[in-house]
Amino acid sequence: MFKSEIYRNVAKMLSGNAVAQMVGLLFYPLLTRLYRPEDFGLLNIFLSIGGVLLLMANADYHYAVLLPKSEKKAAAAWQVSALCSLLVVVLCGVSVFFRETIAGLFNTPELAVVYPLLPLFVALSAAWMLLNFWFTRHKCFGIISTYQVSQSLSNALLKWGFGAAGRMQWGLFVSTIFGLVISLIINIFSTFRSWKAALLHFDWRQIRLAAKRYVRFPVFSMPRSLVNYLSGNLPFFVLTPCFGVAEMGFLGMGFTLAFRPVNMISSSLYQVFFQRFAETVQHRERVMPFFRTFVTNTFAIIIPGFALLYWVLPSLTAWLLGEGWEVSGQYIRLMLPWIAMSFVGNCVSSVSDLFRKQAQMLWVEISYALLRLAGLIVGIVSESIEVAIFLYSMSGILAIGFQLFCYRKWIKEYEAGLDGGNELKGA
């Protein structure tokens, strides 16, 4: 197993993620004693808005970087994504003039104060996302791990430093920006020679061809990603005006403690698996054995561990974060089954892009978002945030279970084509 290239790549990604997560977990007990739940609630709203703009920025063309065999075509797809990002960052800058109106929508006047930092956050995050997939194409997983560790460490140290100095809300936001800047500088200086020739030479004919060839990504994949992200952040968009910023601080910390390690690990596996799946399909080999083994074994490991975690979460979060923060642990308990499904589903979600099923998955995501919204509305009507979180989580279990069923069906169709000796359409 350890001689296999895919396991070596996973090990590189997970080692960086493990260090990054340990840094975050070690600093959170300090940060929760320096900052108020309201401060974290405001940061969650800021990052939720920034995440929506970030998804629009690259128009999902960055996923296409992994697909062509030709290096020139891959560079053209990268450049299409870069141009889209530039346009969105400019529009984001224009939105700063309407920050008071945007803050009013969330019933959070403090948002208007920090909103001018948003265009910079989107620009820096989009730049890394582009480089990230270029490095993934070339299996530079060590570089990606270096970025993750440096970003997590610098972010945590800066937040602690600003908090200790009494710079509360601004400390969280400025630290987030400078953490991205430091990590990008480290990786750009160390790798500039290896990618500048391919990525900074613009062949406009190839760019137009790439934009046309991979148009399904902005037409179907990007709306799907937007719907997925919006539905994933619906609690902050919908519940904030009803339950307040402080409650969103507790919920946001629950999401952070639960999903940050899960998402960083699953995103590492996603990148390695996407590269592996793409290479496997290019060579017309079977995908199902790996897919089935991963899903089965992962559930066998996660379910017993999460069952044990359920009983200790409130006391564990109170011990870790300080008095009063056990509320975050109570929220995580309600989300545990959904967290398990999310981990497995995120790791193998590249199957839909691999077989160009973005249109079908868009409708799945829309249905998923409507289910989530219905759950939150029931919670608002019943004036119970616990009911809202529970129903929101249950909708996730149903939707991700259906997605896994679809992935399995598409893989079987692909392999049936191999058995019949026919060419796979869209592979």
VOGU-3710 file (C-alpha; in Angstrom, 3 decimals, decimal comma):
1> mfkseiyrnv> 0,000/0,000/0,000  2,749/2,463/0,993  4,532/1,903/-2,338  1,450/3,152/-4,197  1,677/6,665/-5,617  -1,871/7,578/-4,591  -1,163/6,731/-0,946  2,058/8,746/-1,001  0,147/11,729/-2,386  -2,596/11,365/0,205
11> akmlsgnava> 0,070/11,168/2,914  1,623/14,441/1,729  -1,711/16,215/1,741  -2,883/14,802/5,048  0,383/15,502/6,832  0,060/19,195/5,965  -3,610/19,182/6,922  -2,904/17,462/10,234  -0,326/20,083/11,192  -2,643/22,904/10,067
21> qmvgllfypl> -5,511/21,485/12,114  -3,376/21,002/15,207  -2,278/24,638/14,984  -5,898/25,801/14,768  -7,069/23,592/17,626  -4,208/24,692/19,873  -5,017/28,368/19,333  -8,810/28,219/19,602  -8,783/27,900/23,413  -6,773/31,128/23,481
31> ltrlyrpedf> -8,903/32,937/20,900  -12,246/32,097/22,519  -10,955/33,668/25,727  -9,926/36,849/23,884  -12,834/37,338/21,464  -16,583/37,331/22,069  -19,099/35,057/20,319  -20,352/38,216/18,545  -16,900/38,733/17,017  -16,828/35,206/15,618
41> gllniflsig> -20,416/35,604/14,419  -19,472/38,693/12,408  -16,457/36,873/10,943  -18,702/33,981/9,876  -21,016/36,357/7,983  -18,006/38,024/6,293  -16,515/34,673/5,237  -19,895/33,397/4,032  -20,312/36,369/1,701  -16,690/36,069/0,592
51> gvlllmanad> -17,169/32,379/-0,162  -20,079/33,105/-2,498  -18,000/35,677/-4,405  -15,021/33,316/-4,530  -17,087/30,609/-6,208  -18,248/33,108/-8,805  -14,711/34,404/-9,305  -13,181/31,333/-10,935  -16,419/30,300/-12,676  -15,358/26,707/-11,853
61> yhyavllpks> -12,953/26,748/-14,816  -10,147/25,835/-12,396  -11,531/22,264/-12,283  -10,920/22,000/-16,024  -7,178/22,433/-15,445  -6,962/18,741/-14,478  -8,740/17,330/-17,524  -6,723/17,954/-20,744  -3,707/15,818/-21,597  -2,119/18,819/-23,342
71> ekkaaaawqv> -0,223/21,232/-21,098  -1,105/24,125/-23,388  -4,836/23,416/-23,107  -4,579/23,111/-19,335  -2,817/26,484/-19,149  -5,534/28,031/-21,307  -8,230/26,743/-18,924  -6,253/28,232/-16,025  -6,068/31,590/-17,789  -9,820/31,625/-18,494
81> salcsllvvv> -10,402/31,150/-14,775  -7,911/33,910/-13,936  -9,664/36,398/-16,220  -13,045/35,544/-14,684  -11,553/36,104/-11,222  -10,260/39,529/-12,194  -13,716/40,599/-13,354  -15,431/39,440/-10,147  -12,850/41,159/-7,928  -13,510/44,454/-9,745
91> lcgvsvffre> -17,275/44,050/-9,279  -16,708/43,180/-5,625  -14,790/46,435/-5,250  -17,772/48,335/-6,668  -20,073/46,677/-4,102  -18,131/48,386/-1,301  -20,085/51,573/-2,072  -23,270/49,702/-1,055  -21,898/48,214/2,163  -24,441/49,959/4,411
101> tiaglfntpe> -27,333/48,439/2,469  -25,728/44,983/2,515  -25,138/45,211/6,275  -28,791/46,164/6,741  -29,927/42,949/5,045  -28,278/40,972/7,836  -29,416/43,336/10,577  -25,707/43,662/11,455  -24,429/47,272/11,221  -20,882/46,181/12,187
111> lavvypllpl> -20,568/44,402/8,831  -20,337/47,750/7,011  -17,112/48,555/8,910  -15,192/45,475/7,760  -16,817/45,028/4,337  -14,089/47,043/2,478  -11,678/44,174/3,180  -13,842/41,773/1,173  -12,420/42,462/-2,346  -8,909/41,781/-1,049
121> fvalsaawml> -10,035/38,552/0,606  -11,679/37,354/-2,633  -8,658/38,276/-4,774  -6,150/36,461/-2,540  -8,353/33,393/-2,117  -9,038/33,150/-5,860  -5,307/33,408/-6,619  -4,540/30,466/-4,360  -7,407/28,378/-5,719  -5,985/28,793/-9,216
131> lnfwftrhkc> -2,449/27,853/-8,184  -3,791/25,007/-6,080  -5,290/23,184/-9,065  -2,239/23,837/-11,229  -0,097/22,236/-8,519  -2,599/19,374/-8,231  -2,308/18,700/-11,973  1,448/18,346/-11,572  1,164/16,314/-8,334  2,920/19,031/-6,316
141> fgiistyqvs> 1,065/18,020/-3,175  3,985/18,993/-0,957  3,637/22,623/-2,050  -0,091/22,564/-1,292  0,630/21,196/2,181  3,190/23,945/2,787  0,584/26,564/1,951  -1,974/25,029/4,296  0,451/24,918/7,216  1,819/28,432/6,669
151> qslsnallkw> -1,669/29,882/6,241  -3,015/28,236/9,381  0,007/29,170/11,500  0,232/32,803/10,395  -3,546/33,251/10,702  -3,626/31,846/14,239  -0,588/33,803/15,441  -1,909/37,078/14,055  -5,366/36,578/15,575  -3,828/35,842/18,939
161> gfgaagrmqw> -1,510/38,856/18,675  -4,283/41,283/17,706  -6,581/39,875/20,385  -3,920/40,171/23,098  -3,346/43,773/22,007  -7,066/44,533/22,392  -7,773/44,900/18,643  -10,840/42,725/18,712  -13,047/42,590/15,603  -10,423/44,131/13,331
171> glfvstifgl> -7,920/41,581/14,593  -9,940/38,659/13,246  -10,343/40,208/9,804  -6,878/41,668/9,295  -5,357/38,375/10,447  -7,414/36,487/7,882  -6,128/38,744/5,091  -2,480/38,735/6,182  -2,521/34,961/6,647  -3,434/34,603/2,965
181> visliinifs> -0,791/37,135/1,909  2,033/35,445/3,825  1,174/31,976/2,524  0,903/33,147/-1,084  4,242/34,949/-0,915  5,961/31,839/0,420  4,607/29,632/-2,369  4,935/32,129/-5,217  8,588/32,865/-4,525  9,477/29,200/-4,155
191> tfrswkaall> 7,660/27,994/-7,299  7,565/30,976/-9,678  10,142/29,589/-12,113  8,306/26,293/-12,516  4,999/27,754/-13,719  5,569/31,302/-14,981  6,358/30,308/-18,581  3,222/28,210/-19,013  0,738/30,412/-17,154  1,885/33,944/-17,941
201> hfdwrqirla> 2,063/33,453/-21,710  -1,455/34,162/-23,014  -2,475/32,440/-26,240  -5,852/34,092/-26,889  -6,901/31,527/-29,454  -6,354/28,696/-26,975  -8,119/30,704/-24,266  -11,225/31,116/-26,432  -11,180/27,412/-27,298  -10,827/26,457/-23,614
211> akryvrfpvf> -13,673/28,761/-22,614  -15,896/27,092/-25,198  -14,759/23,509/-24,597  -15,307/23,679/-20,826  -18,348/25,942/-20,858  -20,304/23,336/-18,883  -18,330/24,327/-15,793  -19,632/27,924/-15,575  -23,055/26,979/-16,984  -23,768/23,967/-14,759
221> smprslvnyl> -20,929/23,321/-12,296  -20,640/26,894/-10,976  -24,386/27,280/-10,297  -24,265/23,910/-8,594  -21,310/25,019/-6,457  -23,065/28,282/-5,636  -26,262/26,519/-4,636  -24,234/24,050/-2,564  -22,299/26,810/-0,815  -25,352/28,994/-0,247
231> sgnlpffvlt> -27,284/26,071/1,195  -24,262/25,175/3,341  -24,197/28,711/4,740  -27,959/29,219/4,924  -27,898/29,193/8,738  -25,772/32,358/8,753  -27,787/34,052/6,016  -31,247/33,067/7,335  -30,878/32,674/11,102  -28,750/35,756/11,863
241> pcfgvaemgf> -31,621/38,303/11,673  -33,814/36,029/13,856  -31,439/34,705/16,533  -28,655/37,330/16,587  -24,917/37,510/15,914  -23,922/35,973/19,271  -25,884/32,770/18,564  -24,249/32,638/15,147  -20,906/32,856/16,921  -21,682/29,665/18,839
251> lgmgftlafr> -23,018/27,969/15,708  -20,073/29,169/13,628  -17,619/27,779/16,177  -19,515/24,494/16,031  -19,183/24,452/12,238  -15,482/25,312/12,540  -14,637/22,598/15,065  -16,685/20,003/13,196  -16,174/20,811/9,527  -12,778/22,489/9,349
261> pvnmisssly> -10,808/19,292/10,003  -13,337/17,220/8,049  -13,302/19,553/5,037  -9,537/19,965/4,969  -9,019/16,194/5,057  -11,783/15,522/2,534  -10,520/18,292/0,227  -7,056/16,709/0,307  -8,528/13,334/-0,598  -10,762/14,998/-3,213
271> qvffqrfaet> -7,788/16,532/-5,019  -5,790/13,310/-4,993  -8,825/11,216/-5,986  -9,811/13,635/-8,774  -6,331/13,412/-10,264  -6,423/9,605/-9,865  -9,924/9,246/-11,312  -9,062/11,476/-14,289  -5,907/9,488/-14,996  -7,798/6,186/-14,637
281> vqhrervmpf> -10,487/7,242/-17,115  -7,875/8,582/-19,547  -6,339/5,070/-19,558  -9,811/3,470/-19,701  -9,385/1,498/-16,493  -11,933/0,539/-13,813  -12,999/2,997/-11,095  -15,567/0,985/-9,102  -13,212/-1,180/-6,987  -11,511/1,882/-5,501
291> frtfvtntfa> -14,800/3,791/-5,096  -16,593/0,912/-3,341  -13,679/0,133/-1,008  -13,229/3,746/0,037  -16,913/4,378/0,813  -17,405/1,103/2,725  -14,246/1,318/4,822  -14,710/5,001/5,642  -18,203/4,492/7,047  -16,932/1,502/9,047
301> iiipgfally> -14,374/3,767/10,734  -16,451/6,931/11,170  -19,690/5,569/12,642  -18,256/4,009/15,856  -16,025/7,022/16,445  -18,858/9,510/16,064  -21,116/7,437/18,342  -18,544/7,797/21,125  -18,018/11,488/20,379  -21,735/12,217/20,781
311> wvlpsltawl> -21,629/11,693/24,562  -18,629/13,897/25,322  -19,062/16,848/22,962  -20,672/19,505/25,260  -18,220/18,945/28,106  -15,331/18,670/25,647  -16,067/22,030/24,002  -16,554/23,730/27,398  -13,178/22,389/28,538  -11,482/23,318/25,272
321> lgegwevsgq> -12,961/26,758/24,594  -14,010/28,000/28,028  -17,160/28,456/30,047  -20,293/29,085/27,996  -18,966/27,513/24,786  -20,611/24,134/25,523  -23,450/25,475/23,364  -21,220/24,852/20,325  -20,795/21,222/21,388  -24,554/20,797/21,653
331> yirlmlpwia> -24,946/22,080/18,106  -22,255/19,708/16,799  -24,098/16,745/18,347  -27,111/17,549/16,206  -24,938/17,557/13,070  -22,843/14,383/13,568  -24,690/12,060/11,099  -24,599/14,787/8,451  -20,877/15,393/9,090  -20,154/11,705/8,445
341> msfvgncvss> -22,107/11,718/5,173  -20,478/14,980/4,091  -16,981/13,606/4,547  -17,602/10,594/2,322  -19,588/12,543/-0,273  -17,026/15,353/-0,573  -14,115/12,972/-1,120  -15,673/11,369/-4,225  -17,712/14,307/-5,554  -15,319/14,696/-8,507
351> vsdlfrkqaq> -17,155/11,770/-10,157  -19,839/14,152/-11,419  -17,259/16,459/-13,047  -15,307/13,512/-14,390  -18,312/12,207/-16,323  -19,695/15,687/-17,103  -22,878/15,263/-15,085  -22,898/18,871/-13,886  -26,428/19,514/-15,176  -27,896/16,593/-13,233
361> mlwveisyal> -26,043/17,531/-10,053  -27,240/21,124/-10,336  -30,836/19,935/-9,915  -29,797/17,725/-7,003  -28,172/20,723/-5,309  -31,239/22,915/-5,878  -33,454/20,270/-4,273  -30,954/19,945/-1,430  -31,001/23,716/-0,817  -34,807/23,805/-0,760
371> lrlaglivgi> -34,882/20,974/1,788  -32,389/22,827/3,971  -34,297/26,089/3,703  -37,533/24,345/4,674  -35,850/22,915/7,771  -34,560/26,335/8,820  -37,974/27,946/8,294  -39,596/25,310/10,513  -37,012/26,148/13,191  -37,695/29,885/12,867
381> vsesievaif> -41,448/29,391/13,063  -41,059/27,182/16,159  -38,577/29,744/17,592  -36,035/26,991/18,205  -32,551/27,114/16,745  -32,027/23,472/17,806  -34,965/22,355/15,650  -33,600/24,395/12,738  -30,125/22,819/12,999  -31,486/19,270/13,369
391> lysmsgilai> -33,791/19,477/10,333  -31,056/21,225/8,338  -28,716/18,309/9,104  -31,280/15,611/8,280  -31,823/17,114/4,838  -28,080/16,770/4,256  -28,158/13,054/4,993  -30,912/12,490/2,432  -29,266/14,587/-0,288  -25,739/13,185/0,058
401> gfqlfcyrkw> -27,087/9,637/0,159  -28,790/10,262/-3,174  -25,578/11,771/-4,598  -23,582/8,666/-3,657  -26,231/6,549/-5,410  -25,785/8,671/-8,557  -21,975/8,395/-8,441  -22,215/4,620/-8,253  -24,678/4,528/-11,163  -22,436/6,669/-13,414
411> ikeyeagldg> -19,355/4,599/-12,639  -21,255/1,407/-13,528  -22,363/2,971/-16,826  -18,750/3,932/-17,615  -17,491/0,416/-16,863  -20,309/-1,128/-18,890  -18,925/0,862/-21,816  -15,499/-0,639/-21,180  -16,922/-4,151/-21,162  -18,794/-3,471/-24,410
421> gnelkga> -15,720/-2,018/-26,090  -17,484/1,276/-26,773  -16,006/4,703/-26,359  -17,239/6,555/-23,273  -19,119/9,665/-24,191  -17,709/12,766/-22,567  -14,870/10,966/-20,774
//
